[in-house]
Amino acid sequence: MRGYTAGEVRAAEAPLLAAGVPLMARASGALADAVSAELSRLGVPLHEARVLLLVGSGDNGGDTLYAGALLAGRGADVDYVSLGDRIHREGEAAALAAGATRVDDAPDGPEFAAALAAADAVLDGVVGIGAQPGLREPARSAVAAARARVLAREGALPLAVAVDLPSGIHPDTGGVPDAEGVLPADLTVTFGACKAGLLRSPAAELAGRIHLVDIGLALEP
């Protein structure tokens, strides 16, 4: 699998976005499908699943919220927590309309702790390729709590899914300046092209299995 830099991916996305191609809808639909399939493989029917979304400010958070809306619409019990200085409003509206529940007391509150403890899957949609590696508060503490939960699990649940790439890694170099602030993924659902950093240590050891989703980017093979 070839890796592409964040700059190459953004350059490939630009003409499609300018033409109104619904890249977020394609990405979020594929993300929801991948989560559904993985939970089913682990013996968790979607209508019985609890899903927790860790949501950042940008398009990565938007992808996650729209995927959460699809999962909720298919019967999952979806909670989400906003960990940035803003939220993707349309994505949040879709999630709420589908029945998702917003949790407002992360990273230290009882509602967040309960949602994390009950989750069958945790989706890491805090930051994507447009952010510098390393997380700021409160995202860093919320992700660290999710990391502790995943590392302490018995069995395969909760499933940890990275949205495009694990938050906190460098998308090009694979650098990880703060390993304790990265949620190690069982599955990374990456959109359009595999990010180069996912193939380079130490980030490669945190990405889990890589599921590449075709959203129509025209990139050289």
Phi, psi and omega in degrees: 000130179273143176258147180237148179284162177301321179297319179294320180293314180298321179296324179286329180286327191306309181294329178290317178296319179297330180273000178082018178292131186280071183296322181294321178296319179296314183295313184292324177296317179293324178296313179299319179297318181294318179295316178302313182295319182291319177296319178299318179299328180273004176088019180247104175298143186299326182289351176252000189275146169250127184235132177246127179256125171261112196243126176263191190278332192263204182295330176300317175295323177297315176304317184292317179295316178296321175297320177299322177298318179295318179296318177296320179295336178269002174114353179288154173267109189248127170247149175219151179230130179272123186241011178247187179275357174203179180220153177290105191296318181293320178296319178296318179300319179295318180296314180296318180298331180276353177108008177291157181244130177276134176251123190250005186248019176290149007262356190251358188275163182292328180293317178295317179300319180292318179296320180292318181295327184272349190292136168271337178213141175240122179259121180267096178240042186282306179221156178242215187283349182273358185251156174285150180295152184094141184249149174265164176286150002276359184300320184299315181290323178295317178293321178298322177295317177296321178299314179298320179296316181292317182291335181267359186293155170248116186095204188262357184246141005282143174289132178254120183240122175271133179269105183076312174194155177299131180296135178103354176262160176277124186293339182260314187266341186078011178291147180227091184289341184217082187297327182286350176257020178240132175276114178293126186269143166280328184216130171250120176262106186250143194253127170084317181198148176286125179288137186304322182297335179292341183259002185240137178289149004273354183297327182303328180284350180254356186270342184065209176285139181258123177248109183271127182254128177278115176247011173099016179286140178263094181237148178294135180291000000 
